[in-house]
């Protein structure tokens, strides 16, 4: 199916899908409109693995429902109906609870970080980390930022936020950086006088890739990661 969208809509989609990044990339294709005219279009293609997996039920259901709603040739419908599912489909399963069925979540809507000085922290998270300011509450106690499609809320709390300056037992917040921009991101931190406390290239786990750790002005541990693979990524 083809959709006519604005350039701004495409940029919002890019932000949602992590483009540019490690997961998807733009592919220019040639499509055909309802009148049989050829048009240029853009789609997303997953970077893929050495052996690509099968789609989850949730993912293929979106494609099937979308196809039925727009009335493509019956051969297209039959093809989508014939696609085999992955053996493990945790992304779309419901979980039985005493109260009935618990539906699967669709993503993280927002997360919050306590800060001692809202204005100082807003400058840090926009100018150093790379978030985008969305809104500040009238009383100045909360700041809403966009972190590549996920809302980050800075919430005023009485300092000290982190009385002991350590690694906080693994509690931290990680921001994914595009592969080609990872080293530049670390140079950006250093240029702002931010100490990188630890670096590693972790592989074979759940979240893989080079990463670097640093602190925000209140001592909260942050991470920049060149995310090469994630065990929970849908097929």
Residue pairs with C-beta under 8 A, 6 or more apart in sequence:
1 66
1 67
1 70
1 72
2 31
2 33
2 39
2 41
5 13
10 42
13 19
13 44
14 20
15 148
15 149
16 149
17 23
17 24
17 44
18 24
18 148
18 176
19 25
19 26
19 44
20 178
20 180
21 176
21 178
21 179
21 227
22 47
22 176
22 178
22 179
22 209
22 226
22 227
22 228
22 229
23 46
23 47
23 233
24 44
24 45
24 46
24 47
25 44
25 45
25 47
26 42
26 43
26 44
26 45
27 42
27 43
27 44
27 45
28 40
28 41
28 42
29 40
29 41
29 42
29 43
30 38
30 39
30 40
30 41
31 38
31 39
31 40
31 41
32 38
32 39
33 39
46 52
49 229
52 235
53 86
53 235
54 83
54 84
54 85
54 86
54 87
54 235
55 63
55 83
55 85
55 86
55 234
55 235
56 85
56 86
56 89
56 91
56 92
56 234
56 235
57 85
57 89
57 92
58 89
58 91
58 92
58 104
58 234
59 91
59 92
59 234
59 235
60 80
60 83
60 85
61 92
63 80
64 77
64 80
64 81
67 76
67 77
67 80
68 77
86 235
91 104
91 234
92 104
93 104
94 101
94 102
94 103
94 104
95 101
95 102
96 102
107 150
108 150
109 150
109 151
110 150
110 151
110 152
110 153
111 150
111 151
111 152
111 153
111 173
112 152
112 153
112 154
112 155
113 121
113 152
113 153
113 154
113 155
113 173
113 216
113 220
114 155
114 156
114 157
114 161
114 218
114 220
115 121
115 154
115 155
115 156
115 157
115 161
115 216
115 217
115 218
116 156
116 157
116 158
116 159
116 160
116 161
116 217
116 218
117 159
117 217
118 136
118 140
118 141
118 142
118 143
118 154
118 156
119 140
120 217
121 143
121 154
121 216
121 217
121 218
122 133
122 136
122 143
122 145
122 154
124 216
124 217
125 131
125 145
125 152
125 154
125 216
126 132
126 133
126 145
127 192
128 188
128 189
128 192
128 194
129 147
129 175
129 216
129 222
130 175
130 185
131 145
131 146
131 147
131 152
132 145
132 146
133 143
133 144
133 145
133 146
134 144
134 145
134 146
134 151
135 143
135 144
136 142
136 143
136 144
137 143
140 156
141 155
141 156
142 153
142 154
142 155
142 156
143 153
143 154
144 151
144 152
144 153
145 151
145 152
145 153
145 154
146 152
147 175
148 175
148 176
159 218
160 218
160 219
161 218
161 219
161 220
162 168
162 218
162 219
162 220
165 215
165 219
167 197
167 198
167 213
167 221
168 220
168 221
171 221
172 213
172 220
172 221
172 222
172 223
173 220
173 221
173 222
173 223
174 207
174 211
174 222
174 223
174 224
174 225
175 222
175 223
175 224
175 225
176 225
176 226
176 227
177 185
177 224
177 225
177 226
178 226
179 226
179 228
182 210
182 224
182 226
185 224
186 196
186 212
186 224
189 196
189 212
189 214
189 224
190 196
194 214
194 215
195 214
195 215
196 212
196 213
196 214
197 213
197 214
197 215
198 212
198 213
199 210
199 211
199 212
199 213
200 210
200 211
201 209
201 210
201 211
202 208
202 209
202 211
203 209
203 228
205 231
206 230
206 231
206 232
207 225
207 227
207 230
207 231
208 227
208 228
208 229
208 230
209 225
209 226
209 227
209 228
209 229
210 225
210 226
210 228
211 223
211 224
211 225
211 226
212 223
212 224
212 225
213 221
213 222
213 223
214 221
214 222
214 223
214 224
215 221
215 222
216 222
